[in-house]
């Protein structure tokens, strides 16, 4: 297993493991943009893209895990947690944020397990499903 920045040639593989991209042209374009911007990282196992994550700095100038996606056949193997730890190490000494819907308990549990804590919420992004913002304090390296 290795984690590396995604490159243009990875786009088809990342779209294939993304549960939204098959039916959503905007998501496919987002993936291409994230790759081009250099903020998309993937986990590769035996030459196959298994998961990807996106770390941006658009959230009030702070590091923000914008996306985590694990391919269906690779789920429940700790890959999302591995990507979170990777992004935490990249953000060492800085604040790190992420968010998820109130309805997404597995992601909330994953973030808490990784040391994040709830920091607030945003109403009205998705109808009747507030977005919870999570915060990981700067590590003391």
C-alpha positions as protocol buffer text, in pm:
chain_id: "A"
residue {
  index: 1
  type: UNK
  ca { x: 0 y: 0 z: 0 }
}
residue {
  index: 2
  type: UNK
  ca { x: 121 y: 347 z: -80 }
}
residue {
  index: 3
  type: UNK
  ca { x: -26 y: 693 z: -59 }
}
residue {
  index: 4
  type: UNK
  ca { x: 67 y: 935 z: -333 }
}
residue {
  index: 5
  type: UNK
  ca { x: -59 y: 1249 z: -503 }
}
residue {
  index: 6
  type: UNK
  ca { x: -304 y: 1167 z: -781 }
}
residue {
  index: 7
  type: UNK
  ca { x: -203 y: 1247 z: -1139 }
}
residue {
  index: 8
  type: UNK
  ca { x: -408 y: 1308 z: -1452 }
}
residue {
  index: 9
  type: UNK
  ca { x: -383 y: 942 z: -1559 }
}
residue {
  index: 10
  type: UNK
  ca { x: -554 y: 841 z: -1231 }
}
residue {
  index: 11
  type: UNK
  ca { x: -878 y: 1022 z: -1321 }
}
residue {
  index: 12
  type: UNK
  ca { x: -1061 y: 720 z: -1472 }
}
residue {
  index: 13
  type: UNK
  ca { x: -968 y: 497 z: -1178 }
}
residue {
  index: 14
  type: UNK
  ca { x: -1077 y: 756 z: -920 }
}
residue {
  index: 15
  type: UNK
  ca { x: -1407 y: 808 z: -1101 }
}
residue {
  index: 16
  type: UNK
  ca { x: -1456 y: 431 z: -1105 }
}
residue {
  index: 17
  type: UNK
  ca { x: -1424 y: 400 z: -726 }
}
residue {
  index: 18
  type: UNK
  ca { x: -1633 y: 711 z: -654 }
}
residue {
  index: 19
  type: UNK
  ca { x: -1992 y: 613 z: -576 }
}
residue {
  index: 20
  type: UNK
  ca { x: -2124 y: 946 z: -708 }
}
residue {
  index: 21
  type: UNK
  ca { x: -1909 y: 1001 z: -1020 }
}
residue {
  index: 22
  type: UNK
  ca { x: -2078 y: 739 z: -1238 }
}
residue {
  index: 23
  type: UNK
  ca { x: -2398 y: 946 z: -1251 }
}
residue {
  index: 24
  type: UNK
  ca { x: -2265 y: 1295 z: -1183 }
}
residue {
  index: 25
  type: UNK
  ca { x: -2062 y: 1487 z: -1441 }
}
residue {
  index: 26
  type: UNK
  ca { x: -1988 y: 1760 z: -1187 }
}
residue {
  index: 27
  type: UNK
  ca { x: -1820 y: 1510 z: -955 }
}
residue {
  index: 28
  type: UNK
  ca { x: -1608 y: 1383 z: -1244 }
}
residue {
  index: 29
  type: UNK
  ca { x: -1507 y: 1742 z: -1317 }
}
residue {
  index: 30
  type: UNK
  ca { x: -1437 y: 1804 z: -946 }
}
residue {
  index: 31
  type: UNK
  ca { x: -1204 y: 1503 z: -939 }
}
residue {
  index: 32
  type: UNK
  ca { x: -1018 y: 1636 z: -1245 }
}
residue {
  index: 33
  type: UNK
  ca { x: -989 y: 1979 z: -1079 }
}
residue {
  index: 34
  type: UNK
  ca { x: -863 y: 1832 z: -751 }
}
residue {
  index: 35
  type: UNK
  ca { x: -600 y: 1634 z: -939 }
}
residue {
  index: 36
  type: UNK
  ca { x: -494 y: 1940 z: -1138 }
}
residue {
  index: 37
  type: UNK
  ca { x: -471 y: 2149 z: -818 }
}
residue {
  index: 38
  type: UNK
  ca { x: -251 y: 1886 z: -652 }
}
residue {
  index: 39
  type: UNK
  ca { x: -481 y: 1840 z: -353 }
}
residue {
  index: 40
  type: UNK
  ca { x: -601 y: 1486 z: -432 }
}
residue {
  index: 41
  type: UNK
  ca { x: -415 y: 1191 z: -280 }
}
residue {
  index: 42
  type: UNK
  ca { x: -484 y: 826 z: -342 }
}
residue {
  index: 43
  type: UNK
  ca { x: -415 y: 496 z: -177 }
}
residue {
  index: 44
  type: UNK
  ca { x: -282 y: 244 z: -422 }
}
residue {
  index: 45
  type: UNK
  ca { x: -278 y: -126 z: -338 }
}
residue {
  index: 46
  type: UNK
  ca { x: -102 y: -364 z: -575 }
}
residue {
  index: 47
  type: UNK
  ca { x: -122 y: -103 z: -850 }
}
residue {
  index: 48
  type: UNK
  ca { x: -496 y: -43 z: -804 }
}
residue {
  index: 49
  type: UNK
  ca { x: -657 y: 278 z: -680 }
}
residue {
  index: 50
  type: UNK
  ca { x: -843 y: 177 z: -363 }
}
residue {
  index: 51
  type: UNK
  ca { x: -932 y: 513 z: -206 }
}
residue {
  index: 52
  type: UNK
  ca { x: -876 y: 884 z: -244 }
}
residue {
  index: 53
  type: UNK
  ca { x: -899 y: 1196 z: -37 }
}
residue {
  index: 54
  type: UNK
  ca { x: -886 y: 1569 z: -99 }
}
residue {
  index: 55
  type: UNK
  ca { x: -711 y: 1820 z: 128 }
}
residue {
  index: 56
  type: UNK
  ca { x: -781 y: 2184 z: 43 }
}
residue {
  index: 57
  type: UNK
  ca { x: -726 y: 2519 z: 214 }
}
residue {
  index: 58
  type: UNK
  ca { x: -1050 y: 2691 z: 106 }
}
residue {
  index: 59
  type: UNK
  ca { x: -1215 y: 2673 z: 450 }
}
residue {
  index: 60
  type: UNK
  ca { x: -1129 y: 3015 z: 594 }
}
residue {
  index: 61
  type: UNK
  ca { x: -768 y: 2955 z: 486 }
}
residue {
  index: 62
  type: UNK
  ca { x: -749 y: 2639 z: 699 }
}
residue {
  index: 63
  type: UNK
  ca { x: -665 y: 2283 z: 598 }
}
residue {
  index: 64
  type: UNK
  ca { x: -990 y: 2101 z: 521 }
}
residue {
  index: 65
  type: UNK
  ca { x: -1051 y: 1738 z: 427 }
}
residue {
  index: 66
  type: UNK
  ca { x: -1303 y: 1801 z: 152 }
}
residue {
  index: 67
  type: UNK
  ca { x: -1353 y: 1445 z: 33 }
}
residue {
  index: 68
  type: UNK
  ca { x: -1282 y: 1089 z: 141 }
}
residue {
  index: 69
  type: UNK
  ca { x: -1387 y: 805 z: -89 }
}
residue {
  index: 70
  type: UNK
  ca { x: -1309 y: 436 z: -58 }
}
residue {
  index: 71
  type: UNK
  ca { x: -1387 y: 195 z: -339 }
}
residue {
  index: 72
  type: UNK
  ca { x: -1666 y: -49 z: -255 }
}
residue {
  index: 73
  type: UNK
  ca { x: -1443 y: -357 z: -262 }
}
residue {
  index: 74
  type: UNK
  ca { x: -1189 y: -188 z: -31 }
}
residue {
  index: 75
  type: UNK
  ca { x: -1424 y: -70 z: 243 }
}
residue {
  index: 76
  type: UNK
  ca { x: -1397 y: -171 z: 610 }
}
residue {
  index: 77
  type: UNK
  ca { x: -1017 y: -208 z: 586 }
}
residue {
  index: 78
  type: UNK
  ca { x: -918 y: 118 z: 755 }
}
residue {
  index: 79
  type: UNK
  ca { x: -829 y: 306 z: 437 }
}
residue {
  index: 80
  type: UNK
  ca { x: -1033 y: 617 z: 520 }
}
residue {
  index: 81
  type: UNK
  ca { x: -859 y: 633 z: 858 }
}
residue {
  index: 82
  type: UNK
  ca { x: -525 y: 594 z: 683 }
}
residue {
  index: 83
  type: UNK
  ca { x: -603 y: 890 z: 457 }
}
residue {
  index: 84
  type: UNK
  ca { x: -712 y: 1100 z: 756 }
}
residue {
  index: 85
  type: UNK
  ca { x: -385 y: 1018 z: 937 }
}
residue {
  index: 86
  type: UNK
  ca { x: -194 y: 1109 z: 620 }
}
residue {
  index: 87
  type: UNK
  ca { x: -368 y: 1446 z: 602 }
}
residue {
  index: 88
  type: UNK
  ca { x: -309 y: 1503 z: 974 }
}
residue {
  index: 89
  type: UNK
  ca { x: 63 y: 1443 z: 920 }
}
residue {
  index: 90
  type: UNK
  ca { x: 61 y: 1683 z: 623 }
}
residue {
  index: 91
  type: UNK
  ca { x: -105 y: 1944 z: 845 }
}
residue {
  index: 92
  type: UNK
  ca { x: 119 y: 1891 z: 1147 }
}
residue {
  index: 93
  type: UNK
  ca { x: 124 y: 2204 z: 1359 }
}
residue {
  index: 94
  type: UNK
  ca { x: -184 y: 2348 z: 1188 }
}
residue {
  index: 95
  type: UNK
  ca { x: -557 y: 2325 z: 1245 }
}
residue {
  index: 96
  type: UNK
  ca { x: -738 y: 2066 z: 1035 }
}
residue {
  index: 97
  type: UNK
  ca { x: -1111 y: 2062 z: 964 }
}
residue {
  index: 98
  type: UNK
  ca { x: -1358 y: 1833 z: 794 }
}
residue {
  index: 99
  type: UNK
  ca { x: -1735 y: 1801 z: 782 }
}
residue {
  index: 100
  type: UNK
  ca { x: -2010 y: 1550 z: 726 }
}
residue {
  index: 101
  type: UNK
  ca { x: -2386 y: 1532 z: 734 }
}
residue {
  index: 102
  type: UNK
  ca { x: -2566 y: 1473 z: 1063 }
}
residue {
  index: 103
  type: UNK
  ca { x: -2705 y: 1155 z: 904 }
}
residue {
  index: 104
  type: UNK
  ca { x: -2358 y: 1012 z: 830 }
}
residue {
  index: 105
  type: UNK
  ca { x: -2279 y: 841 z: 1161 }
}
residue {
  index: 106
  type: UNK
  ca { x: -1998 y: 622 z: 1021 }
}
residue {
  index: 107
  type: UNK
  ca { x: -1804 y: 932 z: 908 }
}
residue {
  index: 108
  type: UNK
  ca { x: -1870 y: 1110 z: 1238 }
}
residue {
  index: 109
  type: UNK
  ca { x: -1740 y: 806 z: 1428 }
}
residue {
  index: 110
  type: UNK
  ca { x: -1434 y: 787 z: 1202 }
}
residue {
  index: 111
  type: UNK
  ca { x: -1348 y: 1151 z: 1261 }
}
residue {
  index: 112
  type: UNK
  ca { x: -1389 y: 1120 z: 1639 }
}
residue {
  index: 113
  type: UNK
  ca { x: -1172 y: 806 z: 1638 }
}
residue {
  index: 114
  type: UNK
  ca { x: -905 y: 1008 z: 1451 }
}
residue {
  index: 115
  type: UNK
  ca { x: -905 y: 1275 z: 1723 }
}
residue {
  index: 116
  type: UNK
  ca { x: -1143 y: 1527 z: 1570 }
}
residue {
  index: 117
  type: UNK
  ca { x: -1413 y: 1691 z: 1775 }
}
residue {
  index: 118
  type: UNK
  ca { x: -1734 y: 1865 z: 1670 }
}
residue {
  index: 119
  type: UNK
  ca { x: -1686 y: 2237 z: 1617 }
}
residue {
  index: 120
  type: UNK
  ca { x: -2025 y: 2354 z: 1495 }
}
residue {
  index: 121
  type: UNK
  ca { x: -2279 y: 2291 z: 1227 }
}
residue {
  index: 122
  type: UNK
  ca { x: -2426 y: 2450 z: 917 }
}
residue {
  index: 123
  type: UNK
  ca { x: -2796 y: 2434 z: 838 }
}
residue {
  index: 124
  type: UNK
  ca { x: -2955 y: 2448 z: 494 }
}
residue {
  index: 125
  type: UNK
  ca { x: -2687 y: 2285 z: 279 }
}
residue {
  index: 126
  type: UNK
  ca { x: -2887 y: 1962 z: 251 }
}
residue {
  index: 127
  type: UNK
  ca { x: -3253 y: 1982 z: 342 }
}
residue {
  index: 128
  type: UNK
  ca { x: -3318 y: 1851 z: 695 }
}
residue {
  index: 129
  type: UNK
  ca { x: -2962 y: 1717 z: 727 }
}
residue {
  index: 130
  type: UNK
  ca { x: -2725 y: 1970 z: 890 }
}
residue {
  index: 131
  type: UNK
  ca { x: -2354 y: 1958 z: 811 }
}
residue {
  index: 132
  type: UNK
  ca { x: -2140 y: 1904 z: 1122 }
}
residue {
  index: 133
  type: UNK
  ca { x: -1798 y: 2069 z: 1114 }
}
residue {
  index: 134
  type: UNK
  ca { x: -1518 y: 1879 z: 1288 }
}
residue {
  index: 135
  type: UNK
  ca { x: -1184 y: 2013 z: 1412 }
}
residue {
  index: 136
  type: UNK
  ca { x: -853 y: 1843 z: 1477 }
}
residue {
  index: 137
  type: UNK
  ca { x: -623 y: 2059 z: 1690 }
}
residue {
  index: 138
  type: UNK
  ca { x: -267 y: 2121 z: 1577 }
}
residue {
  index: 139
  type: UNK
  ca { x: -35 y: 1837 z: 1670 }
}
residue {
  index: 140
  type: UNK
  ca { x: 255 y: 1917 z: 1894 }
}
residue {
  index: 141
  type: UNK
  ca { x: 541 y: 1779 z: 1688 }
}
